[in-house]
Amino acid sequence: MRIKFLYPLVFLLSVSPLVPQSLSLYKYNEKYGLINEECEIIEEQKFTSFIETKDYLICGARSLSPRFYVYNKNGQKETGFDASFVKTVEKNIIYIDNIFDSSYWYDLEKKERIEYEDLYAGEIQVIFSYDTKDFEIRNPGGSVLKKNLRECGYRFSEGLMPIKDSDGKTGFINESGEFVFECPIYGSHAIDDPKIHPLYDFEFSNGIVCVPESESSFALYTKDGRKMKSVRNSRTEQRKFTSGYMLISTADKSQRQYAFLNYKGENPFNRYFSEAKRFINEYAMVVVDGKDAVINTKGDVFFCADFVNK
């Protein structure tokens, strides 16, 4: 009987270290580090910048030779490279401005360089038409799905995209180009900002989207067009919910404060922060009483000095 019970025990012990752990960021002494879901340090604070793609974190360490490190969100380091800067292009595709070589596009998922003409191959594309000074949405084959749009989003999210058509009607269309629902959408390009990029940078997450109604208010809508709630004297700080929360800021720039809303448009933590970043997996970086901290999805606050010096 002992031998029969021994095998399952050995199996569990052998696989437990391989269980993925989610990765989040913390900030301490003006540098970023990485922690797991137990708030344990995976990489000490040595990074000076970071960007996020769909499934990866790219952390930069500035020195005589700037270097960037790629981590998947399960906590595993995958690769590193020298570059002057890196930016997210689409999903898990990044643009790398190389110091010693020509710049290029790189697919983190496939782990290979890609050509410019292959960036959006097989996907619906948003194109700016210099002839009409409007946007077009094209199918993967190149045919026009919707044209003469005054404004639109960067991509479809959960099958919908925000637009303003040639008649000034605003709302969301489906991937067939048909209006699903109309709603007010606030926003216009600044005079010194050329109209070559889409203006509507907000997306659905779990069937909910935050749409700007004015410079200091936004509304939450469901995919069928039901308006759930208007939030006044605030603006969103990210394009969609992450980890179930939307980072918002107060409209007063002189005394700006930050908070997190859930899918109901509520502030479940019932608190504001002088500084905050959006949630990445389990944690979001915040500043509480002038001190660097992280907050988890339950609303618990952990001061970075405590686990750094532990």
Rosetta blueprint (number, residue, H / E / L):
1 M L
2 R H
3 I H
4 K H
5 F H
6 L H
7 Y H
8 P H
9 L H
10 V H
11 F H
12 L H
13 L H
14 S H
15 V H
16 S H
17 P H
18 L H
19 V L
20 P L
21 Q L
22 S L
23 L L
24 S E
25 L E
26 Y E
27 K E
28 Y E
29 N L
30 E L
31 K E
32 Y E
33 G E
34 L E
35 I E
36 N L
37 E L
38 E L
39 C L
40 E L
41 I E
42 I E
43 E E
44 E E
45 Q E
46 K E
47 F E
48 T L
49 S E
50 F E
51 I E
52 E E
53 T L
54 K L
55 D L
56 Y E
57 L E
58 I E
59 C E
60 G E
61 A E
62 R L
63 S L
64 L L
65 S L
66 P L
67 R E
68 F E
69 Y E
70 V E
71 Y E
72 N E
73 K L
74 N L
75 G L
76 Q L
77 K E
78 E E
79 T E
80 G E
81 F E
82 D E
83 A L
84 S L
85 F E
86 V E
87 K E
88 T E
89 V E
90 E E
91 K L
92 N L
93 I E
94 I E
95 Y E
96 I E
97 D E
98 N L
99 I L
100 F L
101 D L
102 S L
103 S L
104 Y E
105 W E
106 Y E
107 D E
108 L L
109 E L
110 K L
111 K L
112 E E
113 R E
114 I E
115 E L
116 Y H
117 E H
118 D H
119 L L
120 Y L
121 A L
122 G L
123 E L
124 I L
125 Q E
126 V E
127 I E
128 F E
129 S E
130 Y L
131 D L
132 T L
133 K L
134 D E
135 F E
136 E E
137 I E
138 R E
139 N L
140 P L
141 G L
142 G L
143 S L
144 V E
145 L E
146 K E
147 K E
148 N E
149 L E
150 R L
151 E E
152 C E
153 G E
154 Y L
155 R L
156 F L
157 S E
158 E L
159 G L
160 L E
161 M E
162 P E
163 I E
164 K E
165 D L
166 S L
167 D L
168 G L
169 K L
170 T E
171 G E
172 F E
173 I E
174 N E
175 E L
176 S L
177 G L
178 E L
179 F E
180 V E
181 F E
182 E E
183 C L
184 P L
185 I L
186 Y L
187 G L
188 S L
189 H L
190 A L
191 I L
192 D L
193 D L
194 P L
195 K L
196 I L
197 H L
198 P L
199 L L
200 Y E
201 D L
202 F L
203 E L
204 F L
205 S E
206 N L
207 G L
208 I E
209 V E
210 C E
211 V E
212 P E
213 E E
214 S E
215 E L
216 S L
217 S E
218 F E
219 A E
220 L E
221 Y E
222 T E
223 K L
224 D L
225 G L
226 R L
227 K E
228 M E
229 K E
230 S E
231 V E
232 R E
233 N L
234 S E
235 R E
236 T E
237 E L
238 Q L
239 R L
240 K L
241 F L
242 T E
243 S L
244 G L
245 Y E
246 M E
247 L E
248 I E
249 S E
250 T E
251 A L
252 D L
253 K H
254 S H
255 Q H
256 R L
257 Q L
258 Y E
259 A E
260 F E
261 L E
262 N L
263 Y L
264 K L
265 G L
266 E L
267 N L
268 P L
269 F L
270 N L
271 R L
272 Y L
273 F E
274 S L
275 E E
276 A E
277 K L
278 R L
279 F L
280 I E
281 N L
282 E L
283 Y E
284 A E
285 M E
286 V E
287 V E
288 V E
289 D L
290 G L
291 K E
292 D E
293 A E
294 V E
295 I E
296 N E
297 T L
298 K L
299 G L
300 D L
301 V E
302 F E
303 F E
304 C H
305 A H
306 D H
307 F H
308 V H
309 N L
310 K L
